[in-house]
Amino acid sequence: MNKITFEKIKESYISIKTLLEQKQRALVEKNLEELTSCDEKLICAYNEIKIIYERKDEFSLNKEQKEELCALSEQIGKLQKNNEVLIAHSLNVINKIFEGILNISSAKNADYNHLGKKNQDNTLEISSITEEA
């Protein structure tokens, strides 16, 4: 990265905002390929911002530019929080599905002993003939 300009910084912020919007759509649509792609691109974009801030002494911004970047930052923060909520919800749904599967399989497993043989019912069934006698 050569010279850092306001346009370059703004472009980086807009890129992150766009990627977070794409990530949100991918989360809602359950599109794992798009989600992976967005995350990879976001890592690159965040690294770019990191480099910009490491070289912040090389540039100065006026008040309007700072306000514009601040507004973009707020939008990015809101998108990030929304994505975190969507991810947390998705994880809760997945956990509930796994719990259901485990509960079903553990109930069936209780019918078998440690050797894999079906447990015998210890209750004796009395037939109606024996009962009458």
C-alpha positions, -999 to +999 in steps of 0.1 A: +000+000+000+016+032-011+001+066-002-029+066+021-056+089+010-091+096+024-106+079-007-085+048+000-097+047+036-133+053+027-131+026+000-119+002+027-147+010+050-173+007+023-158-026+013-162-039+048-198-026+050-207-043+017-191-076+028-210-075+061-242-070+042-234-100+020-225-120+050-259-112+066-277-123+034-256-155+034-265-162+070-302-157+064-301-178+032-279-205+049-254-202+020-222-216+035-201-211+004-210-174+003-205-171+040-170-186+037-161-163+008-173-132+028-153-142+058-121-146+038-126-113+021-135-096+055-102-108+069-083-092+041-103-060+044-097-058+082-060-064+076-060-035+052-076-012+078-051-024+103-023-013+080-039+021+075-041+027+112-005+016+117+004+043+093-020+069+106+008+094+113+013+097+075-021+113+068-046+138+083-083+140+079-105+171+081-136+173+103-160+163+074-139+133+065-137+121+101-175+124+104-181+105+072-158+077+084-175+078+118-209+073+102-196+044+082-181+029+113-214+031+131-231+013+102-204-014+102-208-018+140-246-023+136-241-048+108-216-067+128-239-069+159-268-081+137-245-108+122-235-119+157-271-122+167-279-143+136-249-165+142-259-170+179-294-179+168-282-204+142-260-220+168-289-223+192-310-240+165-282-264+156-277-273+193-315-280+197-314-302+166-284-321+180-301-325+214-332-340+197-311-364+178-291-374+209-322-378+229-337-401+203-306-422+199-299-424+237-335-437+243-329-465+217-294-472+232-310-478+266-327-509+251-292-525+247-265-535+272-228-528+271-223-559+248-248-546+223-274-572+231-310-563+236-320-560+273-346-585+284-378-572+301-378-584+336-415-582+339-434-614+335-464-614+313-492-635+327-514-650+300-551-649+305-552-687+308-528-688+337-546-659+353-579-677+353-565-710+367 
